[in-house]
Amino acid sequence: WIMASFGNDSVKIFRSFRIFRALRLINRVEVLRNLINAIISVIPRMGAICVLLSIVFYIFGVMFTMLFKDAGDVVELGDNYFGGLHFTLFTLFQVMTMDNWVDVTREIMVYKYCAWAPFCNFVFISGFGMIGPIDDDTYYCLAKEYGYCDRRSGTCFCNEGYQGVSCEDCSPSQIRVGSLCYPPHRTLFVFG
């Protein structure tokens, strides 16, 4: 009896994975498929931003630990914000996400008045790290007729009939007339 109930529970666990069948919807809806493709194409750039942000975190983590590790001994703090590198990294994550970062800064400013400077520098640098580096216009579409580009990710979503990095080329099933792409059967109407 006990073994049968254990087996029944494991079957229920496997049955709960049936919810993932809803992911099949991605293949059937073109907008969702394009969105997933755009997310996948952004992964390398997001990885580079995460590596850069990790380096910034480590540099500021060591700096803040060295500057403020004794603050808890001198001033009564709400938490041990900078007692060790692991505490400091967690506090810096809290500061980066803007979660009570002003309160942390004010508590540390009681210990060292100029503590606002490294905090503001970290907020500024980590904020731009999360937004991503500012690109030149090489990844942006040439005009609205060609497609739409997401400025944060640098990914272009080409309109029907266009392809290429910045949607400037016609797809193989289209014919270029002037600067625009048309299906072959519509070119008669263009020249009229």
C-alpha positions, 0 to 999 in steps of 0.5 A: 500500500505504501509503495503504491502511494509513493508510485502514484505521487511520482506519476503526479509529478511527471504529469505536472510537466504537461504544462510545458505543452503550452510552449508549443504555442511558440512555434505556431504564433509568428510573433512569439517565434520572432520574440524568442529569436530576438531574445536568443540573438541578444544572449551573447551581448548580455553575456558580455555585459554580465561579465563586465558587470561582474568585474565592476562588482568585484572591483567595487566589492574589494574597495568597499570592503577595504574602506568600510569593513570597520564601520560596524565596530565604530557606528551602530549599523542596521546590518553588517553591510561590509564585514566581508566580501560576501556581505559587500557583494550582497550589499552592492547588489542591493545598491545596484537594484536601488533597494534602500541604497540611500539608507545604506549610504546614510548609515555609512556616511556617519562613519565616513562623511565622504562615503557618498562619492563611491556609492554614487559612482557605483550606482552610476557605473552599474546603472549604465552596465545594466542598460548596456553600452551605447551603440553606434547606428550600425544595428539600426534599420535604415527606415521604418519601411524596412523594419523595427530595431530594438535600441537596447538589444540592437536586434532588428525585426525586419518587415515582410520582404526585407532581410539583413542586419539592418533590414536593407536587403530584399528577401529572395522572394522579393524584387527591388524597385527603387529603394523598396522591395515588392513581391513579383506580382505587385511590380506591375502595379508599381510601374502601372 
